Amino acid sequence: MTEVESGLVVFIVLLLSTGFGVLVRPLLPEEHKAHETVQLIQLVIGMLVTFAALVLGLMTASAKSSFDTVANDFRAYAADLIQLDVKLRDYGPDTSDARALLRAYTAEAIATTWPHEPPPPGDYYQKNVPHNPEQLESPRLGHLLDQAESGIRQLNPPDAFHQSLVGDILAQFTVVSKARWKLIEEAHSSISDPFFKTLTFWLSVIFLSFGLIAPRNALALVTITLGALSIASAIYGIVDLDTPFTGPIVIPSQPMRDALAHLGG
């Protein structure tokens, strides 16, 4: 599910749970409404609320940490691309084709990973390439890097200096390839569906209890609705942070744009 769908599902489930509790309450026998029973329900609710708050806090911290890790990895990846281009430039004119492919790769990666942002200027890369933002891997982009690396392997170094540079360039291609696949794997959500469903069940039990013991007046219903909205917005934020390339909160593209500016030099 998307970020909006996750938050909306939780909000609806919590309201339905509360409504069910409100409807069931008049049907309960009087002994179920005794003071001791209400106290027991309040005690269980307090325990569940504490537990849910702890889980939501840990999920928020984990999602934020994961988001920051991906952002840092993207900055490091942009630096790896710049270092690769510097080594290609040091070799000389024979690597101009590889540098052009590297620029095309970087520009197209920006255009496809951040499709809602202005694409990089220039006509040296293929624009409007279909791409699923939830799937960072693109066979076409991988092929561009493979072409650039293949071109380097076909070079005939004229001396020991250029031969050493070829070795450094190929090693840097390996670094870039590993960093790329690391980012591809980090783009996937780490929140499992069974855990999300279990958390939603815990929250629905809490709001069902609210419906059973809450007074039947407008202020109580508005308060419960605002509570459900707050929980749903927290879930929305957690899922959004856990999917760093979709939703309103995304990894900034500036490091890759800075790398493209260096590659164009």
VOGU-3710 file (C-alpha; in Angstrom, 3 decimals, decimal comma):
1> mtevesglvv> 0,000/0,000/0,000  1,030/3,595/-0,546  1,566/6,083/2,277  -1,897/7,620/1,853  -3,602/4,224/1,636  -1,861/3,010/4,807  -2,916/6,061/6,814  -6,454/5,982/5,421  -6,917/2,281/6,184  -5,790/2,774/9,792
11> fivlllstgf> -8,071/5,811/10,208  -11,129/3,959/8,876  -10,426/0,832/10,942  -10,082/2,866/14,134  -13,334/4,750/13,507  -15,176/1,524/12,696  -13,826/-0,069/15,875  -15,017/2,891/17,922  -18,419/2,836/16,229  -18,763/-0,877/16,927
21> gvlvrpllpe> -18,011/-0,275/20,593  -20,582/2,525/20,775  -23,240/0,294/19,170  -22,487/-2,714/21,371  -22,447/-0,787/24,668  -26,262/-0,419/25,059  -26,681/-4,156/24,413  -24,412/-5,204/27,288  -25,966/-6,446/30,565  -25,836/-4,022/33,489
31> ehkahetvql> -23,249/-6,107/35,368  -20,841/-5,532/32,447  -21,123/-1,798/33,075  -20,196/-2,028/36,746  -17,502/0,222/38,160  -15,079/-2,686/38,652  -15,492/-3,769/35,024  -14,887/-0,246/33,765  -11,766/0,005/35,921  -10,472/-3,273/34,475
41> iqlvigmlvt> -11,104/-2,039/30,931  -9,318/1,223/31,699  -6,348/-0,719/33,081  -6,109/-2,885/29,961  -6,478/0,186/27,733  -3,662/1,918/29,598  -1,418/-1,106/29,088  -2,244/-1,315/25,371  -1,820/2,436/24,872  1,619/2,321/26,505
51> faalvlglmt> 2,626/-0,641/24,384  1,313/0,914/21,156  3,064/4,211/21,945  6,330/2,360/22,491  5,986/0,459/19,205  5,064/3,592/17,245  7,999/5,470/18,768  10,419/2,700/17,848  8,986/2,488/14,328  9,344/6,254/13,867
61> asakssfdtv> 12,953/6,202/15,071  13,749/3,199/12,860  12,122/4,744/9,772  13,915/8,073/10,325  17,243/6,281/10,804  16,687/4,270/7,615  15,767/7,431/5,702  18,917/9,220/6,903  21,035/6,201/5,979  19,718/6,169/2,418
71> andfrayaad> 20,248/9,947/2,136  23,864/9,581/3,295  24,417/6,653/0,929  23,096/8,750/-1,962  25,544/11,539/-1,143  28,351/8,989/-1,039  27,152/7,531/-4,348  27,232/10,961/-5,981  30,798/11,393/-4,712  31,724/7,972/-6,172
81> liqldvklrd> 30,423/9,070/-9,583  32,493/12,257/-9,406  35,630/10,294/-8,478  35,015/7,919/-11,364  34,688/10,813/-13,789  37,903/12,393/-12,461  39,818/9,174/-13,131  38,313/8,933/-16,624  39,308/12,539/-17,301  42,857/11,876/-16,090
91> ygpdtsdara> 43,235/9,065/-18,609  42,681/11,360/-21,573  40,493/11,711/-24,674  40,186/7,943/-25,142  37,653/7,836/-22,307  35,372/10,523/-23,751  32,758/7,950/-24,774  32,738/6,418/-21,295  32,384/9,888/-19,741  29,459/10,661/-22,059
101> llraytaeai> 27,742/7,435/-21,017  28,360/8,290/-17,358  26,780/11,736/-17,830  23,810/10,184/-19,640  23,424/7,643/-16,825  23,468/10,310/-14,116  21,022/12,594/-15,937  18,598/9,784/-16,706  18,856/8,484/-13,128  17,795/11,920/-11,869
111> attwpheppp> 14,924/12,161/-14,363  13,527/8,713/-13,520  14,129/8,631/-9,767  12,612/12,100/-9,226  9,998/12,280/-12,019  8,070/15,097/-10,307  11,093/17,411/-10,323  12,399/19,343/-13,357  14,578/16,997/-15,454  18,232/17,883/-16,084
121> pgdyyqknvp> 18,803/20,034/-19,165  20,438/18,643/-22,276  19,661/16,204/-25,063  22,401/13,651/-24,352  20,151/11,184/-22,518  16,835/9,493/-23,196  13,934/11,387/-21,636  10,452/10,240/-20,634  11,659/6,717/-19,904  8,879/4,697/-18,175
131> hnpeqlespr> 9,937/3,951/-14,648  8,261/2,695/-11,491  9,325/4,968/-8,604  8,818/2,106/-6,138  11,335/0,022/-8,121  14,625/1,920/-8,218  16,370/-0,648/-10,384  16,351/0,151/-14,107  17,880/-2,330/-16,596  18,522/0,525/-19,022
141> lghlldqaes> 20,541/2,508/-16,475  22,526/-0,588/-15,565  23,218/-1,151/-19,255  24,646/2,365/-19,585  27,135/1,695/-16,794  28,007/-1,686/-18,295  28,664/-0,041/-21,662  30,985/2,518/-20,068  32,903/-0,181/-18,184  33,133/-2,347/-21,304
151> girqlnppda> 34,646/0,572/-23,204  37,346/0,952/-20,555  38,198/-2,758/-20,731  38,795/-2,400/-24,471  41,418/0,325/-24,033  45,058/-0,322/-24,907  47,110/1,637/-22,359  50,243/3,077/-24,036  52,365/3,061/-20,865  52,515/1,969/-17,248
161> fhqslvgdil> 50,847/5,174/-16,024  47,753/4,679/-18,176  47,714/0,982/-17,363  47,607/1,866/-13,671  44,781/4,328/-14,365  42,765/1,616/-16,113  43,073/-0,544/-13,015  41,943/2,356/-10,804  39,003/3,116/-13,110  37,810/-0,488/-13,146
171> aqftvvskar> 38,104/-0,631/-9,359  36,016/2,543/-9,117  33,415/1,027/-11,449  33,145/-1,851/-8,961  32,637/0,632/-6,115  29,924/2,447/-8,088  28,177/-0,806/-9,001  28,117/-2,009/-5,380  26,843/1,363/-4,150  24,110/1,342/-6,835
181> wklieeahss> 22,814/-2,078/-5,842  22,930/-1,107/-2,169  20,675/1,867/-2,906  18,336/-0,322/-4,965  17,872/-2,686/-2,033  17,455/0,169/0,461  14,623/1,636/-1,628  12,270/-1,177/-0,561  10,031/-0,764/2,468  11,184/-2,620/5,580
191> isdpffktlt> 7,717/-2,728/7,214  6,230/-6,179/6,717  2,515/-6,599/6,037  1,932/-9,057/8,938  3,486/-6,603/11,402  1,452/-3,705/9,992  -1,755/-5,743/10,289  -0,874/-6,760/13,858  -0,258/-3,146/14,852  -3,560/-2,112/13,268
201> fwlsviflsf> -5,308/-4,843/15,283  -3,767/-3,573/18,546  -4,920/-0,041/17,788  -8,414/-1,209/16,813  -8,752/-3,003/20,174  -7,849/0,230/21,965  -10,425/2,259/20,047  -13,046/-0,469/20,478  -12,537/-0,101/24,227  -12,875/3,668/23,871
211> gliaprnala> -16,275/3,129/22,251  -17,373/0,860/25,108  -16,580/3,248/27,963  -16,695/6,712/26,384  -19,678/8,927/27,191  -22,090/9,383/24,304  -21,645/13,074/23,594  -20,236/15,156/20,762  -17,057/16,189/22,591  -16,085/12,575/23,307
221> lvtitlgals> -16,698/11,531/19,703  -14,700/14,478/18,340  -11,834/13,675/20,714  -11,771/10,030/19,641  -11,910/11,067/15,962  -8,981/13,437/16,435  -7,084/10,666/18,221  -7,704/8,295/15,302  -6,593/11,003/12,875  -3,412/11,569/14,860
231> iasaiygivd> -2,566/7,857/14,906  -3,288/7,577/11,175  -1,048/10,570/10,428  1,738/8,957/12,483  1,394/5,764/10,435  1,413/7,873/7,265  4,653/9,572/8,341  6,313/6,277/9,275  5,435/4,616/5,955  6,511/7,722/4,039
241> ldtpftgpiv> 9,907/7,789/5,750  10,282/4,063/5,145  9,809/4,558/1,378  12,487/7,200/0,664  11,725/7,657/-3,047  7,931/7,973/-2,968  5,515/10,297/-1,216  6,011/13,896/-0,055  9,138/13,075/1,983  11,797/11,882/-0,474
251> ipsqpmrdal> 15,556/11,781/-0,662  16,769/15,106/-2,146  18,127/14,943/-5,675  20,650/17,736/-5,127  23,693/15,448/-4,569  23,094/13,749/-7,933  22,510/17,101/-9,633  25,779/18,378/-8,155  27,513/15,260/-9,466  26,040/15,848/-12,931
261> ahlgg> 27,346/19,412/-12,874  30,850/18,094/-12,112  30,539/15,426/-14,798  29,698/18,070/-17,348  32,982/19,887/-16,720
//
